[in-house]
Amino acid sequence: MHVLIIGAGLAGLTCGRVLDSLGVTVTLIEASDGVGGRVRSDQSDGFTFDRGFQVLFDAYPAARRHLDMAALQLRRFEPGAIICAAGKRFVLTDPLRDRAAALDAALAPVVPPLDKLRVLLLALQLRRQSIEAILAGDDETTLAYLQRRGFSAQTIATFFRPFYGGIFLDRSLRTSAKCFRFDFKMLSEGMAALPAGGMGAIAEQLAAPLLARGLIRLNAPAMELLSANGRVVGTRLASGEEIYADAVVVATPAPEAARLTGLPMPQGALQTTTIYFGGMQPIYRGRKIVLNAAPDGLVNNAQMISNVAPEYAPPGRHLLSVTLLGVAEMSDEELYRGALADLRRMFAGDAVALSALAGYQPLRIYRIAYAQFPQAPGIHPLLPDNRSGRAGLYFAGEFTEASSLNAAMISGEKCAAAMLLDR
Ligand SMILES: Cc1cc2nc3c(=O)[nH]c(=O)nc-3n(C[C@H](O)[C@H](O)[C@H](O)COP(=O)(O)OP(=O)(O)OC[C@H]3O[C@@H](n4cnc5c(N)ncnc54)[C@H](O)[C@@H]3O)c2cc1C
């Protein structure tokens, strides 16, 4: 059996790895000049720049199944966050795992004491529940779920909106509560991490055995699918070359899958912008993410990447990344200036941070037009199946599961299993 996989993101790579390991002949074609799709990193002047700030949760079940986590040399964030609100900074943490910050966090007035208990209770409950139980049943928005659990408007505004807004790329908290519960469970059972070599190292690790044997063709965009006798039998590349196979897997992002197949896909796009700055001193100590609680800020969150993973910066230099939600119609210059102005407000009164920040240089901007698809409550059971319903055509991509690294890998493995069963 020869399987053609269109797209070498995490889903296509996982599908290819599973099939290849079971003796199926695979060919992957990738439109761009490298593997990884949304999980790529660039190296320049000793810095590593992920193409958009993102993290790997080390508790992701699919990551544990498919990745050699030790070889990735994961560098972990500390739990919790530093919340910047009204010109002050407050630490919030998981007291069970971060004893050093537990006292500061217990005293932080930005989150009322009862809400701190609610966070602990939620963590304990979700740790006890299986992932299947968390994802089952009726759905609602994350906001409705948090309100139903009694969280105050203050905690929702100062912590949940920027923290989960940064994960869902949407501060409105209209994302499915199933996504929230799953991510909350992952974060209470493990840590958010960066591979020492950049997020792109995840894709490179998955791709390595396939690349080594010449099974992945880069710069090879599929233009259309080829059919014969009601069956999908291959693809025509932009170059005009035709590739035939016993089965074809579309492993592109949803909009391209819709274009290639004409089949319905999840609509919409969540966008984000990542701005990188380099400096001579870190603007804060420790490995926590920094949240901007201001409701009208340009910056949603910022992180001293080199505090977490020193390998991301050359010796003696420090790397700061800043996450904006959406892609604003602003020039690079305006973005750099706007982000720095927000950072100065966030660290107001902190002389050490402000003096360090004064020396920071703009390095790079990534505008990501398609980072995730919006996951409104109730969307997950309606997502496409790995079996397209058309003979010879399968799907592997986050869009069959949920919008995450874990989901993309699960989609890849489920697609491989479906093909093997249908053989
Ligand atoms: C900035 C950002 C932040 C994120 N944050 C997180 C996070 O913190 N945690 C998390 O779990 N997830 C996060 N995500 C989501 C996660 O990265 C994605 O869900 C996942 O990578 C999707 O993988 P995929 O294989 O389904 O799709 P993709 O990675 O999009 O891969 C699809 C591949 O198909 C290729 N392709 C497209 N068209 C064609 C064609 N015609 N012919 C051949 N090839 C084609 C593309 O070039 C690409 O390589 C984030 C994403 C971004 C961009």
The ligand as an SDF file (V2000), in Angstrom:
LIG
                    3D

 53 58  0  0  0  0  0  0  0  0999 V2000
    1.3360   31.1580   17.0530 C   0  0  0  0  0  0  0  0  0  0  0  0
    0.6770   29.8620   17.4150 C   0  0  0  0  0  0  0  0  0  0  0  0
    0.5090   29.5390   18.7310 C   0  0  0  0  0  0  0  0  0  0  0  0
   -0.0350   28.3070   19.0970 C   0  0  0  0  0  0  0  0  0  0  0  0
   -0.0510   27.9510   20.4030 N   0  0  0  0  0  0  0  0  0  0  0  0
   -0.2780   26.6620   20.7170 C   0  0  0  0  0  0  0  0  0  0  0  0
    0.0470   26.1670   22.0080 C   0  0  0  0  0  0  0  0  0  0  0  0
    0.6130   26.8900   22.8540 O   0  0  0  0  0  0  0  0  0  0  0  0
   -0.2510   24.8650   22.2960 N   0  0  0  0  0  0  0  0  0  0  0  0
   -0.8190   24.0480   21.3680 C   0  0  0  0  0  0  0  0  0  0  0  0
   -1.0620   22.8790   21.6780 O   0  0  0  0  0  0  0  0  0  0  0  0
   -1.0990   24.4790   20.1110 N   0  0  0  0  0  0  0  0  0  0  0  0
   -0.8240   25.7510   19.7660 C   0  0  0  0  0  0  0  0  0  0  0  0
   -1.0210   26.1870   18.4840 N   0  0  0  0  0  0  0  0  0  0  0  0
   -1.7490   25.3190   17.5320 C   0  0  0  0  0  0  0  0  0  0  0  0
   -0.8740   24.2270   16.9170 C   0  0  0  0  0  0  0  0  0  0  0  0
    0.3450   24.7610   16.4740 O   0  0  0  0  0  0  0  0  0  0  0  0
   -1.6490   23.6100   15.7500 C   0  0  0  0  0  0  0  0  0  0  0  0
   -2.8900   23.1200   16.2330 O   0  0  0  0  0  0  0  0  0  0  0  0
   -0.9190   22.4490   15.0650 C   0  0  0  0  0  0  0  0  0  0  0  0
    0.4290   22.7350   14.8290 O   0  0  0  0  0  0  0  0  0  0  0  0
   -1.6130   22.1170   13.7560 C   0  0  0  0  0  0  0  0  0  0  0  0
   -0.9350   21.0670   13.1000 O   0  0  0  0  0  0  0  0  0  0  0  0
   -1.4540   20.5090   11.7100 P   0  0  0  0  0  0  0  0  0  0  0  0
   -0.4940   19.4700   11.2880 O   0  0  0  0  0  0  0  0  0  0  0  0
   -2.8950   20.1350   11.8380 O   0  0  0  0  0  0  0  0  0  0  0  0
   -1.4360   21.7630   10.6990 O   0  0  0  0  0  0  0  0  0  0  0  0
   -0.2170   22.6360   10.1650 P   0  0  0  0  0  0  0  0  0  0  0  0
    0.8140   22.7850   11.1960 O   0  0  0  0  0  0  0  0  0  0  0  0
   -0.8270   23.8900    9.6360 O   0  0  0  0  0  0  0  0  0  0  0  0
    0.4090   21.7800    8.9810 O   0  0  0  0  0  0  0  0  0  0  0  0
   -0.1570   21.7540    7.6960 C   0  0  0  0  0  0  0  0  0  0  0  0
    0.9530   21.6520    6.6430 C   0  0  0  0  0  0  0  0  0  0  0  0
    0.3540   21.5580    5.3450 O   0  0  0  0  0  0  0  0  0  0  0  0
    1.1370   22.3010    4.4420 C   0  0  0  0  0  0  0  0  0  0  0  0
    0.3090   22.6110    3.2680 N   0  0  0  0  0  0  0  0  0  0  0  0
   -0.7070   23.4910    3.1670 C   0  0  0  0  0  0  0  0  0  0  0  0
   -1.2300   23.4580    1.9260 N   0  0  0  0  0  0  0  0  0  0  0  0
   -0.5410   22.5310    1.2350 C   0  0  0  0  0  0  0  0  0  0  0  0
   -0.6030   22.0480   -0.0960 C   0  0  0  0  0  0  0  0  0  0  0  0
   -1.5270   22.4990   -0.9840 N   0  0  0  0  0  0  0  0  0  0  0  0
    0.2820   21.0990   -0.5060 N   0  0  0  0  0  0  0  0  0  0  0  0
    1.2150   20.6070    0.3710 C   0  0  0  0  0  0  0  0  0  0  0  0
    1.3180   21.0460    1.6500 N   0  0  0  0  0  0  0  0  0  0  0  0
    0.4560   21.9880    2.0760 C   0  0  0  0  0  0  0  0  0  0  0  0
    1.5370   23.5170    5.2520 C   0  0  0  0  0  0  0  0  0  0  0  0
    2.6350   24.1930    4.6710 O   0  0  0  0  0  0  0  0  0  0  0  0
    1.8540   22.8820    6.5980 C   0  0  0  0  0  0  0  0  0  0  0  0
    3.2040   22.4770    6.6810 O   0  0  0  0  0  0  0  0  0  0  0  0
   -0.5130   27.4250   18.0860 C   0  0  0  0  0  0  0  0  0  0  0  0
   -0.3880   27.7700   16.7470 C   0  0  0  0  0  0  0  0  0  0  0  0
    0.2370   28.9590   16.4140 C   0  0  0  0  0  0  0  0  0  0  0  0
    0.4610   29.2690   14.9430 C   0  0  0  0  0  0  0  0  0  0  0  0
  1  2  1  0
  2  3  1  0
  2 52  2  0
  3  4  2  0
  4  5  1  0
  4 50  1  0
  5  6  2  0
  6  7  1  0
  6 13  1  0
  7  8  2  0
  7  9  1  0
  9 10  1  0
 10 11  2  0
 10 12  1  0
 12 13  2  0
 13 14  1  0
 14 15  1  0
 14 50  1  0
 15 16  1  0
 16 17  1  0
 16 18  1  0
 18 19  1  0
 18 20  1  0
 20 21  1  0
 20 22  1  0
 22 23  1  0
 23 24  1  0
 24 25  2  0
 24 26  1  0
 24 27  1  0
 27 28  1  0
 28 29  2  0
 28 30  1  0
 28 31  1  0
 31 32  1  0
 32 33  1  0
 33 34  1  0
 33 48  1  0
 34 35  1  0
 35 36  1  0
 35 46  1  0
 36 37  1  0
 36 45  1  0
 37 38  2  0
 38 39  1  0
 39 40  1  0
 39 45  2  0
 40 41  1  0
 40 42  2  0
 42 43  1  0
 43 44  2  0
 44 45  1  0
 46 47  1  0
 46 48  1  0
 48 49  1  0
 50 51  2  0
 51 52  1  0
 52 53  1  0
M  END
$$$$
